[in-house]
Every structure is written in C-alpha cells, then in structure tokens.
Amino acid sequence: MTLPSQNSAIELHLTAAAASSHPDGPSELESVVVQLFDRLQVRLSSYVLSFGLPLQDAEDIVQETFLSLFHHLQREKPRWNLNGWLFRVAHNLALKRRTANQAVARNLDGEEVLARHPDPGHNAEEQLAFRQTQQQLRAVFEALPEHDQRCLYLRAEGLKYREIAQVLGISLGGVSLSLSRSLARLAGSSGGS
C-alpha cells in the first residue's frame, strides 16, 4: 500500500520545510503544500464533485482545503495522516456548500412559484392590511430594547427559556419577564389595528 510511504515522504518534506525557510522566496512549507496540491487536487476535486456540486464550487472547496492545510501546518498542528485530514476538511466544506446551495435553490423555487401563482385567497385590500400589520410589528420589535429583541429572536429559533438564559447570561426569570413584556407589546400593537 502506498499511502504510508506517501505520508512518510510528506512528513520528511515537512520536517525539512520547518528547518529551512527562506525569507526571499516561497517557504519550504509553501512548496510542500503546492506539491501536495499538485498530487491530490484531482482526487479531492472528484470527491467533492460526488456531492453533486458544480465544478466551480468544487474548485473553490479544494482551494479552501489547501489554504486550511497551509494554516494548519503553519500553526504546527499534527502532521500525521494529512491525506485523511485533507479529505475530511474537503468533506465538511462540501457538505456546508451543498446545504447552502440547496437552501438557495429552495428559496428561489418558492419565489418562482409565488411569482407565477399569486395567492388567490387574498385580494389587494387584504394584502395591504397584512403589509401594514407587518410594518407595525416590525416597528414595535425594533423599538424594543436590544436585550428583549435577542430573547424574542432566540425563542423564535426554538430555544427553551433555560437555553436563552444561558446564551444571554441572565436569569430564567429575566427571560420570562422579557418575553412576556415583549409579547404583550407586540400583541397590543397588532390588536389595535
């Protein structure tokens, strides 16, 4: 199997790179990363493309992966099994990119559907009233103290009172009071219209 000898060769190059860095030209560390890039770029690109990502995204991810490797080595982090390390970093970056691309695609699909098929249940007056109510709620929300806004936001994200208290560094009673006060203000503004 060639991987252990490749890793051994990489380790020797890195040891030599750490011993001799030249201030004038590219460092030995940079040279080693470039050599690894030349040797593994195609394999990493193929792996990233298997996630169903476009070629441009795959190229970006491979570059980010090797930039991460350079920083990893520069900080003198562990140097064993760099092949595995590179594939793990590329894997994580590809998953993040795919998730982001899917979210964008879902948003675009939803907007296209709404643009082609407007909601038949709401007439222009209902839509205007809805927009006005939204504007009122937004104005009330923005008028709340920042602390209350954060409590509401975290609660809307699904956090429990205890979790909100931990995140914001306040008591459980403080979270309860803040949310009660904020929700009462929001209800008062929408009830009056």
PyMOL CGO cylinders between C-alpha atoms (Angstrom):
from pymol import cmd
from pymol.cgo import CYLINDER

trace = [
    CYLINDER, 0.00, 0.00, 0.00, 1.44, 3.38, -0.98, 0.3, 1, 1, 1, 1, 1, 1,
    CYLINDER, 1.44, 3.38, -0.98, -0.32, 5.68, 1.49, 0.3, 1, 1, 1, 1, 1, 1,
    CYLINDER, -0.32, 5.68, 1.49, 2.02, 5.07, 4.45, 0.3, 1, 1, 1, 1, 1, 1,
    CYLINDER, 2.02, 5.07, 4.45, 5.06, 5.78, 2.28, 0.3, 1, 1, 1, 1, 1, 1,
    CYLINDER, 5.06, 5.78, 2.28, 3.36, 8.89, 0.89, 0.3, 1, 1, 1, 1, 1, 1,
    CYLINDER, 3.36, 8.89, 0.89, 2.65, 10.09, 4.40, 0.3, 1, 1, 1, 1, 1, 1,
    CYLINDER, 2.65, 10.09, 4.40, 6.25, 9.32, 5.39, 0.3, 1, 1, 1, 1, 1, 1,
    CYLINDER, 6.25, 9.32, 5.39, 7.53, 11.30, 2.41, 0.3, 1, 1, 1, 1, 1, 1,
    CYLINDER, 7.53, 11.30, 2.41, 5.22, 14.17, 3.32, 0.3, 1, 1, 1, 1, 1, 1,
    CYLINDER, 5.22, 14.17, 3.32, 6.46, 14.08, 6.91, 0.3, 1, 1, 1, 1, 1, 1,
    CYLINDER, 6.46, 14.08, 6.91, 10.09, 14.24, 5.69, 0.3, 1, 1, 1, 1, 1, 1,
    CYLINDER, 10.09, 14.24, 5.69, 9.30, 17.19, 3.41, 0.3, 1, 1, 1, 1, 1, 1,
    CYLINDER, 9.30, 17.19, 3.41, 7.55, 18.99, 6.26, 0.3, 1, 1, 1, 1, 1, 1,
    CYLINDER, 7.55, 18.99, 6.26, 10.43, 18.37, 8.65, 0.3, 1, 1, 1, 1, 1, 1,
    CYLINDER, 10.43, 18.37, 8.65, 12.83, 19.77, 6.08, 0.3, 1, 1, 1, 1, 1, 1,
    CYLINDER, 12.83, 19.77, 6.08, 10.47, 22.69, 5.47, 0.3, 1, 1, 1, 1, 1, 1,
    CYLINDER, 10.47, 22.69, 5.47, 10.39, 23.58, 9.14, 0.3, 1, 1, 1, 1, 1, 1,
    CYLINDER, 10.39, 23.58, 9.14, 14.18, 23.51, 9.30, 0.3, 1, 1, 1, 1, 1, 1,
    CYLINDER, 14.18, 23.51, 9.30, 14.84, 25.72, 6.28, 0.3, 1, 1, 1, 1, 1, 1,
    CYLINDER, 14.84, 25.72, 6.28, 12.60, 28.62, 5.40, 0.3, 1, 1, 1, 1, 1, 1,
    CYLINDER, 12.60, 28.62, 5.40, 13.91, 31.27, 3.05, 0.3, 1, 1, 1, 1, 1, 1,
    CYLINDER, 13.91, 31.27, 3.05, 12.76, 34.86, 3.63, 0.3, 1, 1, 1, 1, 1, 1,
    CYLINDER, 12.76, 34.86, 3.63, 13.35, 35.84, -0.02, 0.3, 1, 1, 1, 1, 1, 1,
    CYLINDER, 13.35, 35.84, -0.02, 11.23, 33.31, -1.90, 0.3, 1, 1, 1, 1, 1, 1,
    CYLINDER, 11.23, 33.31, -1.90, 8.41, 30.97, -1.14, 0.3, 1, 1, 1, 1, 1, 1,
    CYLINDER, 8.41, 30.97, -1.14, 8.98, 28.99, 2.02, 0.3, 1, 1, 1, 1, 1, 1,
    CYLINDER, 8.98, 28.99, 2.02, 9.57, 25.28, 2.02, 0.3, 1, 1, 1, 1, 1, 1,
    CYLINDER, 9.57, 25.28, 2.02, 6.21, 24.91, 3.72, 0.3, 1, 1, 1, 1, 1, 1,
    CYLINDER, 6.21, 24.91, 3.72, 4.54, 26.64, 0.78, 0.3, 1, 1, 1, 1, 1, 1,
    CYLINDER, 4.54, 26.64, 0.78, 6.43, 24.38, -1.61, 0.3, 1, 1, 1, 1, 1, 1,
    CYLINDER, 6.43, 24.38, -1.61, 5.27, 21.27, 0.22, 0.3, 1, 1, 1, 1, 1, 1,
    CYLINDER, 5.27, 21.27, 0.22, 1.64, 22.45, 0.18, 0.3, 1, 1, 1, 1, 1, 1,
    CYLINDER, 1.64, 22.45, 0.18, 1.92, 23.19, -3.56, 0.3, 1, 1, 1, 1, 1, 1,
    CYLINDER, 1.92, 23.19, -3.56, 3.38, 19.71, -4.15, 0.3, 1, 1, 1, 1, 1, 1,
    CYLINDER, 3.38, 19.71, -4.15, 0.53, 18.14, -2.20, 0.3, 1, 1, 1, 1, 1, 1,
    CYLINDER, 0.53, 18.14, -2.20, -1.92, 20.26, -4.16, 0.3, 1, 1, 1, 1, 1, 1,
    CYLINDER, -1.92, 20.26, -4.16, -0.46, 19.06, -7.45, 0.3, 1, 1, 1, 1, 1, 1,
    CYLINDER, -0.46, 19.06, -7.45, -0.61, 15.45, -6.31, 0.3, 1, 1, 1, 1, 1, 1,
    CYLINDER, -0.61, 15.45, -6.31, -4.07, 15.39, -4.67, 0.3, 1, 1, 1, 1, 1, 1,
    CYLINDER, -4.07, 15.39, -4.67, -6.06, 18.12, -6.42, 0.3, 1, 1, 1, 1, 1, 1,
    CYLINDER, -6.06, 18.12, -6.42, -7.72, 15.80, -8.95, 0.3, 1, 1, 1, 1, 1, 1,
    CYLINDER, -7.72, 15.80, -8.95, -8.67, 13.21, -6.32, 0.3, 1, 1, 1, 1, 1, 1,
    CYLINDER, -8.67, 13.21, -6.32, -10.11, 15.84, -3.99, 0.3, 1, 1, 1, 1, 1, 1,
    CYLINDER, -10.11, 15.84, -3.99, -11.99, 17.52, -6.84, 0.3, 1, 1, 1, 1, 1, 1,
    CYLINDER, -11.99, 17.52, -6.84, -13.52, 14.20, -7.87, 0.3, 1, 1, 1, 1, 1, 1,
    CYLINDER, -13.52, 14.20, -7.87, -14.57, 13.52, -4.31, 0.3, 1, 1, 1, 1, 1, 1,
    CYLINDER, -14.57, 13.52, -4.31, -16.14, 16.95, -3.90, 0.3, 1, 1, 1, 1, 1, 1,
    CYLINDER, -16.14, 16.95, -3.90, -17.93, 16.64, -7.25, 0.3, 1, 1, 1, 1, 1, 1,
    CYLINDER, -17.93, 16.64, -7.25, -19.52, 13.41, -5.98, 0.3, 1, 1, 1, 1, 1, 1,
    CYLINDER, -19.52, 13.41, -5.98, -21.59, 15.61, -3.65, 0.3, 1, 1, 1, 1, 1, 1,
    CYLINDER, -21.59, 15.61, -3.65, -23.40, 16.94, -6.72, 0.3, 1, 1, 1, 1, 1, 1,
    CYLINDER, -23.40, 16.94, -6.72, -21.73, 20.34, -6.60, 0.3, 1, 1, 1, 1, 1, 1,
    CYLINDER, -21.73, 20.34, -6.60, -20.89, 22.40, -9.70, 0.3, 1, 1, 1, 1, 1, 1,
    CYLINDER, -20.89, 22.40, -9.70, -17.28, 22.41, -10.90, 0.3, 1, 1, 1, 1, 1, 1,
    CYLINDER, -17.28, 22.41, -10.90, -16.69, 26.00, -9.77, 0.3, 1, 1, 1, 1, 1, 1,
    CYLINDER, -16.69, 26.00, -9.77, -17.80, 25.15, -6.22, 0.3, 1, 1, 1, 1, 1, 1,
    CYLINDER, -17.80, 25.15, -6.22, -15.57, 22.06, -6.23, 0.3, 1, 1, 1, 1, 1, 1,
    CYLINDER, -15.57, 22.06, -6.23, -12.57, 24.14, -7.30, 0.3, 1, 1, 1, 1, 1, 1,
    CYLINDER, -12.57, 24.14, -7.30, -13.28, 26.70, -4.57, 0.3, 1, 1, 1, 1, 1, 1,
    CYLINDER, -13.28, 26.70, -4.57, -13.56, 23.97, -1.95, 0.3, 1, 1, 1, 1, 1, 1,
    CYLINDER, -13.56, 23.97, -1.95, -10.30, 22.34, -2.99, 0.3, 1, 1, 1, 1, 1, 1,
    CYLINDER, -10.30, 22.34, -2.99, -8.54, 25.71, -2.76, 0.3, 1, 1, 1, 1, 1, 1,
    CYLINDER, -8.54, 25.71, -2.76, -10.10, 26.38, 0.67, 0.3, 1, 1, 1, 1, 1, 1,
    CYLINDER, -10.10, 26.38, 0.67, -8.99, 22.91, 1.77, 0.3, 1, 1, 1, 1, 1, 1,
    CYLINDER, -8.99, 22.91, 1.77, -5.36, 23.55, 0.85, 0.3, 1, 1, 1, 1, 1, 1,
    CYLINDER, -5.36, 23.55, 0.85, -5.44, 27.01, 2.37, 0.3, 1, 1, 1, 1, 1, 1,
    CYLINDER, -5.44, 27.01, 2.37, -6.66, 25.36, 5.58, 0.3, 1, 1, 1, 1, 1, 1,
    CYLINDER, -6.66, 25.36, 5.58, -3.80, 22.87, 5.29, 0.3, 1, 1, 1, 1, 1, 1,
    CYLINDER, -3.80, 22.87, 5.29, -1.28, 25.67, 4.98, 0.3, 1, 1, 1, 1, 1, 1,
    CYLINDER, -1.28, 25.67, 4.98, -2.65, 27.39, 8.10, 0.3, 1, 1, 1, 1, 1, 1,
    CYLINDER, -2.65, 27.39, 8.10, -2.82, 24.05, 9.91, 0.3, 1, 1, 1, 1, 1, 1,
    CYLINDER, -2.82, 24.05, 9.91, 0.83, 23.35, 9.20, 0.3, 1, 1, 1, 1, 1, 1,
    CYLINDER, 0.83, 23.35, 9.20, 1.89, 26.93, 9.89, 0.3, 1, 1, 1, 1, 1, 1,
    CYLINDER, 1.89, 26.93, 9.89, 0.41, 26.63, 13.39, 0.3, 1, 1, 1, 1, 1, 1,
    CYLINDER, 0.41, 26.63, 13.39, 2.46, 23.43, 13.81, 0.3, 1, 1, 1, 1, 1, 1,
    CYLINDER, 2.46, 23.43, 13.81, -0.61, 21.24, 14.28, 0.3, 1, 1, 1, 1, 1, 1,
    CYLINDER, -0.61, 21.24, 14.28, -0.35, 17.43, 13.95, 0.3, 1, 1, 1, 1, 1, 1,
    CYLINDER, -0.35, 17.43, 13.95, 1.10, 16.33, 10.64, 0.3, 1, 1, 1, 1, 1, 1,
    CYLINDER, 1.10, 16.33, 10.64, 0.22, 12.66, 10.56, 0.3, 1, 1, 1, 1, 1, 1,
    CYLINDER, 0.22, 12.66, 10.56, -2.32, 11.31, 8.04, 0.3, 1, 1, 1, 1, 1, 1,
    CYLINDER, -2.32, 11.31, 8.04, -2.52, 14.50, 6.01, 0.3, 1, 1, 1, 1, 1, 1,
    CYLINDER, -2.52, 14.50, 6.01, -4.31, 12.68, 3.19, 0.3, 1, 1, 1, 1, 1, 1,
    CYLINDER, -4.31, 12.68, 3.19, -7.12, 11.78, 5.57, 0.3, 1, 1, 1, 1, 1, 1,
    CYLINDER, -7.12, 11.78, 5.57, -7.07, 15.27, 7.04, 0.3, 1, 1, 1, 1, 1, 1,
    CYLINDER, -7.07, 15.27, 7.04, -7.43, 16.85, 3.59, 0.3, 1, 1, 1, 1, 1, 1,
    CYLINDER, -7.43, 16.85, 3.59, -10.35, 14.61, 2.64, 0.3, 1, 1, 1, 1, 1, 1,
    CYLINDER, -10.35, 14.61, 2.64, -12.10, 15.26, 5.96, 0.3, 1, 1, 1, 1, 1, 1,
    CYLINDER, -12.10, 15.26, 5.96, -11.79, 19.04, 5.51, 0.3, 1, 1, 1, 1, 1, 1,
    CYLINDER, -11.79, 19.04, 5.51, -12.97, 18.81, 1.89, 0.3, 1, 1, 1, 1, 1, 1,
    CYLINDER, -12.97, 18.81, 1.89, -15.88, 16.60, 3.00, 0.3, 1, 1, 1, 1, 1, 1,
    CYLINDER, -15.88, 16.60, 3.00, -17.01, 19.09, 5.63, 0.3, 1, 1, 1, 1, 1, 1,
    CYLINDER, -17.01, 19.09, 5.63, -16.70, 22.05, 3.28, 0.3, 1, 1, 1, 1, 1, 1,
    CYLINDER, -16.70, 22.05, 3.28, -18.60, 20.19, 0.55, 0.3, 1, 1, 1, 1, 1, 1,
    CYLINDER, -18.60, 20.19, 0.55, -21.43, 19.36, 2.94, 0.3, 1, 1, 1, 1, 1, 1,
    CYLINDER, -21.43, 19.36, 2.94, -21.68, 23.00, 4.00, 0.3, 1, 1, 1, 1, 1, 1,
    CYLINDER, -21.68, 23.00, 4.00, -21.67, 24.23, 0.41, 0.3, 1, 1, 1, 1, 1, 1,
    CYLINDER, -21.67, 24.23, 0.41, -24.27, 21.67, -0.69, 0.3, 1, 1, 1, 1, 1, 1,
    CYLINDER, -24.27, 21.67, -0.69, -26.55, 22.64, 2.21, 0.3, 1, 1, 1, 1, 1, 1,
    CYLINDER, -26.55, 22.64, 2.21, -26.17, 26.32, 1.36, 0.3, 1, 1, 1, 1, 1, 1,
    CYLINDER, -26.17, 26.32, 1.36, -26.83, 25.67, -2.35, 0.3, 1, 1, 1, 1, 1, 1,
    CYLINDER, -26.83, 25.67, -2.35, -29.95, 23.66, -1.51, 0.3, 1, 1, 1, 1, 1, 1,
    CYLINDER, -29.95, 23.66, -1.51, -31.27, 26.42, 0.74, 0.3, 1, 1, 1, 1, 1, 1,
    CYLINDER, -31.27, 26.42, 0.74, -30.77, 29.00, -2.01, 0.3, 1, 1, 1, 1, 1, 1,
    CYLINDER, -30.77, 29.00, -2.01, -32.46, 26.70, -4.54, 0.3, 1, 1, 1, 1, 1, 1,
    CYLINDER, -32.46, 26.70, -4.54, -35.45, 26.17, -2.23, 0.3, 1, 1, 1, 1, 1, 1,
    CYLINDER, -35.45, 26.17, -2.23, -35.83, 29.92, -1.75, 0.3, 1, 1, 1, 1, 1, 1,
    CYLINDER, -35.83, 29.92, -1.75, -35.62, 30.55, -5.48, 0.3, 1, 1, 1, 1, 1, 1,
    CYLINDER, -35.62, 30.55, -5.48, -38.10, 27.77, -6.23, 0.3, 1, 1, 1, 1, 1, 1,
    CYLINDER, -38.10, 27.77, -6.23, -40.54, 29.21, -3.70, 0.3, 1, 1, 1, 1, 1, 1,
    CYLINDER, -40.54, 29.21, -3.70, -40.22, 32.70, -5.11, 0.3, 1, 1, 1, 1, 1, 1,
    CYLINDER, -40.22, 32.70, -5.11, -40.78, 31.43, -8.66, 0.3, 1, 1, 1, 1, 1, 1,
    CYLINDER, -40.78, 31.43, -8.66, -43.92, 29.58, -7.63, 0.3, 1, 1, 1, 1, 1, 1,
    CYLINDER, -43.92, 29.58, -7.63, -45.28, 32.65, -5.85, 0.3, 1, 1, 1, 1, 1, 1,
    CYLINDER, -45.28, 32.65, -5.85, -44.46, 34.86, -8.82, 0.3, 1, 1, 1, 1, 1, 1,
    CYLINDER, -44.46, 34.86, -8.82, -46.26, 32.54, -11.25, 0.3, 1, 1, 1, 1, 1, 1,
    CYLINDER, -46.26, 32.54, -11.25, -49.19, 31.73, -8.98, 0.3, 1, 1, 1, 1, 1, 1,
    CYLINDER, -49.19, 31.73, -8.98, -50.14, 34.62, -6.73, 0.3, 1, 1, 1, 1, 1, 1,
    CYLINDER, -50.14, 34.62, -6.73, -52.23, 33.71, -3.71, 0.3, 1, 1, 1, 1, 1, 1,
    CYLINDER, -52.23, 33.71, -3.71, -55.85, 33.73, -4.95, 0.3, 1, 1, 1, 1, 1, 1,
    CYLINDER, -55.85, 33.73, -4.95, -57.21, 33.93, -1.39, 0.3, 1, 1, 1, 1, 1, 1,
    CYLINDER, -57.21, 33.93, -1.39, -56.06, 37.48, -0.71, 0.3, 1, 1, 1, 1, 1, 1,
    CYLINDER, -56.06, 37.48, -0.71, -57.30, 40.49, -2.56, 0.3, 1, 1, 1, 1, 1, 1,
    CYLINDER, -57.30, 40.49, -2.56, -55.39, 43.75, -2.77, 0.3, 1, 1, 1, 1, 1, 1,
    CYLINDER, -55.39, 43.75, -2.77, -57.03, 45.20, 0.36, 0.3, 1, 1, 1, 1, 1, 1,
    CYLINDER, -57.03, 45.20, 0.36, -56.15, 42.15, 2.45, 0.3, 1, 1, 1, 1, 1, 1,
    CYLINDER, -56.15, 42.15, 2.45, -52.58, 42.24, 1.19, 0.3, 1, 1, 1, 1, 1, 1,
    CYLINDER, -52.58, 42.24, 1.19, -52.29, 45.94, 2.06, 0.3, 1, 1, 1, 1, 1, 1,
    CYLINDER, -52.29, 45.94, 2.06, -53.68, 45.35, 5.55, 0.3, 1, 1, 1, 1, 1, 1,
    CYLINDER, -53.68, 45.35, 5.55, -51.27, 42.46, 6.05, 0.3, 1, 1, 1, 1, 1, 1,
    CYLINDER, -51.27, 42.46, 6.05, -48.28, 44.58, 4.96, 0.3, 1, 1, 1, 1, 1, 1,
    CYLINDER, -48.28, 44.58, 4.96, -49.34, 47.39, 7.29, 0.3, 1, 1, 1, 1, 1, 1,
    CYLINDER, -49.34, 47.39, 7.29, -49.65, 44.97, 10.21, 0.3, 1, 1, 1, 1, 1, 1,
    CYLINDER, -49.65, 44.97, 10.21, -46.18, 43.60, 9.40, 0.3, 1, 1, 1, 1, 1, 1,
    CYLINDER, -46.18, 43.60, 9.40, -44.75, 47.12, 9.33, 0.3, 1, 1, 1, 1, 1, 1,
    CYLINDER, -44.75, 47.12, 9.33, -46.34, 47.92, 12.70, 0.3, 1, 1, 1, 1, 1, 1,
    CYLINDER, -46.34, 47.92, 12.70, -45.00, 44.73, 14.25, 0.3, 1, 1, 1, 1, 1, 1,
    CYLINDER, -45.00, 44.73, 14.25, -41.55, 45.38, 12.82, 0.3, 1, 1, 1, 1, 1, 1,
    CYLINDER, -41.55, 45.38, 12.82, -41.58, 48.94, 14.19, 0.3, 1, 1, 1, 1, 1, 1,
    CYLINDER, -41.58, 48.94, 14.19, -42.60, 47.71, 17.65, 0.3, 1, 1, 1, 1, 1, 1,
    CYLINDER, -42.60, 47.71, 17.65, -39.95, 44.99, 17.54, 0.3, 1, 1, 1, 1, 1, 1,
    CYLINDER, -39.95, 44.99, 17.54, -37.24, 47.46, 16.55, 0.3, 1, 1, 1, 1, 1, 1,
    CYLINDER, -37.24, 47.46, 16.55, -38.33, 49.80, 19.36, 0.3, 1, 1, 1, 1, 1, 1,
    CYLINDER, -38.33, 49.80, 19.36, -37.80, 47.05, 21.94, 0.3, 1, 1, 1, 1, 1, 1,
    CYLINDER, -37.80, 47.05, 21.94, -34.56, 47.11, 23.92, 0.3, 1, 1, 1, 1, 1, 1,
    CYLINDER, -34.56, 47.11, 23.92, -31.83, 45.02, 22.28, 0.3, 1, 1, 1, 1, 1, 1,
    CYLINDER, -31.83, 45.02, 22.28, -31.95, 42.55, 25.16, 0.3, 1, 1, 1, 1, 1, 1,
    CYLINDER, -31.95, 42.55, 25.16, -35.68, 41.90, 24.57, 0.3, 1, 1, 1, 1, 1, 1,
    CYLINDER, -35.68, 41.90, 24.57, -35.10, 41.58, 20.82, 0.3, 1, 1, 1, 1, 1, 1,
    CYLINDER, -35.10, 41.58, 20.82, -32.47, 38.91, 21.43, 0.3, 1, 1, 1, 1, 1, 1,
    CYLINDER, -32.47, 38.91, 21.43, -34.76, 36.99, 23.78, 0.3, 1, 1, 1, 1, 1, 1,
    CYLINDER, -34.76, 36.99, 23.78, -37.54, 37.02, 21.17, 0.3, 1, 1, 1, 1, 1, 1,
    CYLINDER, -37.54, 37.02, 21.17, -35.19, 36.03, 18.38, 0.3, 1, 1, 1, 1, 1, 1,
    CYLINDER, -35.19, 36.03, 18.38, -33.75, 33.09, 20.34, 0.3, 1, 1, 1, 1, 1, 1,
    CYLINDER, -33.75, 33.09, 20.34, -37.23, 31.94, 21.34, 0.3, 1, 1, 1, 1, 1, 1,
    CYLINDER, -37.23, 31.94, 21.34, -38.33, 32.13, 17.70, 0.3, 1, 1, 1, 1, 1, 1,
    CYLINDER, -38.33, 32.13, 17.70, -35.31, 29.94, 16.86, 0.3, 1, 1, 1, 1, 1, 1,
    CYLINDER, -35.31, 29.94, 16.86, -36.76, 27.30, 19.15, 0.3, 1, 1, 1, 1, 1, 1,
    CYLINDER, -36.76, 27.30, 19.15, -34.55, 27.73, 22.21, 0.3, 1, 1, 1, 1, 1, 1,
    CYLINDER, -34.55, 27.73, 22.21, -36.08, 26.96, 25.58, 0.3, 1, 1, 1, 1, 1, 1,
    CYLINDER, -36.08, 26.96, 25.58, -36.15, 29.57, 28.34, 0.3, 1, 1, 1, 1, 1, 1,
    CYLINDER, -36.15, 29.57, 28.34, -33.25, 27.87, 30.16, 0.3, 1, 1, 1, 1, 1, 1,
    CYLINDER, -33.25, 27.87, 30.16, -31.15, 27.84, 26.97, 0.3, 1, 1, 1, 1, 1, 1,
    CYLINDER, -31.15, 27.84, 26.97, -31.90, 31.51, 26.30, 0.3, 1, 1, 1, 1, 1, 1,
    CYLINDER, -31.90, 31.51, 26.30, -30.85, 32.34, 29.87, 0.3, 1, 1, 1, 1, 1, 1,
    CYLINDER, -30.85, 32.34, 29.87, -27.54, 30.51, 29.33, 0.3, 1, 1, 1, 1, 1, 1,
    CYLINDER, -27.54, 30.51, 29.33, -26.87, 32.15, 25.97, 0.3, 1, 1, 1, 1, 1, 1,
    CYLINDER, -26.87, 32.15, 25.97, -27.58, 35.67, 27.21, 0.3, 1, 1, 1, 1, 1, 1,
    CYLINDER, -27.58, 35.67, 27.21, -26.16, 35.15, 30.71, 0.3, 1, 1, 1, 1, 1, 1,
    CYLINDER, -26.16, 35.15, 30.71, -29.35, 36.19, 32.52, 0.3, 1, 1, 1, 1, 1, 1,
    CYLINDER, -29.35, 36.19, 32.52, -31.70, 34.50, 34.97, 0.3, 1, 1, 1, 1, 1, 1,
    CYLINDER, -31.70, 34.50, 34.97, -34.60, 32.30, 33.96, 0.3, 1, 1, 1, 1, 1, 1,
    CYLINDER, -34.60, 32.30, 33.96, -36.97, 34.87, 35.49, 0.3, 1, 1, 1, 1, 1, 1,
    CYLINDER, -36.97, 34.87, 35.49, -35.33, 37.60, 33.42, 0.3, 1, 1, 1, 1, 1, 1,
    CYLINDER, -35.33, 37.60, 33.42, -36.02, 35.63, 30.23, 0.3, 1, 1, 1, 1, 1, 1,
    CYLINDER, -36.02, 35.63, 30.23, -39.63, 35.06, 31.25, 0.3, 1, 1, 1, 1, 1, 1,
    CYLINDER, -39.63, 35.06, 31.25, -40.16, 38.72, 32.11, 0.3, 1, 1, 1, 1, 1, 1,
    CYLINDER, -40.16, 38.72, 32.11, -38.50, 39.92, 28.91, 0.3, 1, 1, 1, 1, 1, 1,
    CYLINDER, -38.50, 39.92, 28.91, -40.56, 37.61, 26.69, 0.3, 1, 1, 1, 1, 1, 1,
    CYLINDER, -40.56, 37.61, 26.69, -43.83, 38.38, 28.47, 0.3, 1, 1, 1, 1, 1, 1,
    CYLINDER, -43.83, 38.38, 28.47, -43.24, 42.13, 28.21, 0.3, 1, 1, 1, 1, 1, 1,
    CYLINDER, -43.24, 42.13, 28.21, -42.21, 41.92, 24.55, 0.3, 1, 1, 1, 1, 1, 1,
    CYLINDER, -42.21, 41.92, 24.55, -45.08, 39.68, 23.50, 0.3, 1, 1, 1, 1, 1, 1,
    CYLINDER, -45.08, 39.68, 23.50, -47.55, 41.98, 25.29, 0.3, 1, 1, 1, 1, 1, 1,
    CYLINDER, -47.55, 41.98, 25.29, -46.21, 44.97, 23.34, 0.3, 1, 1, 1, 1, 1, 1,
    CYLINDER, -46.21, 44.97, 23.34, -46.41, 43.07, 20.05, 0.3, 1, 1, 1, 1, 1, 1,
    CYLINDER, -46.41, 43.07, 20.05, -49.95, 41.85, 20.80, 0.3, 1, 1, 1, 1, 1, 1,
    CYLINDER, -49.95, 41.85, 20.80, -51.01, 45.37, 21.77, 0.3, 1, 1, 1, 1, 1, 1,
    CYLINDER, -51.01, 45.37, 21.77, -49.76, 46.82, 18.51, 0.3, 1, 1, 1, 1, 1, 1,
    CYLINDER, -49.76, 46.82, 18.51, -51.45, 44.25, 16.30, 0.3, 1, 1, 1, 1, 1, 1,
    CYLINDER, -51.45, 44.25, 16.30, -54.67, 44.22, 18.35, 0.3, 1, 1, 1, 1, 1, 1,
    CYLINDER, -54.67, 44.22, 18.35, -55.13, 47.95, 17.96, 0.3, 1, 1, 1, 1, 1, 1,
    CYLINDER, -55.13, 47.95, 17.96, -55.26, 47.87, 14.16, 0.3, 1, 1, 1, 1, 1, 1,
]
cmd.load_cgo(trace, "trace")
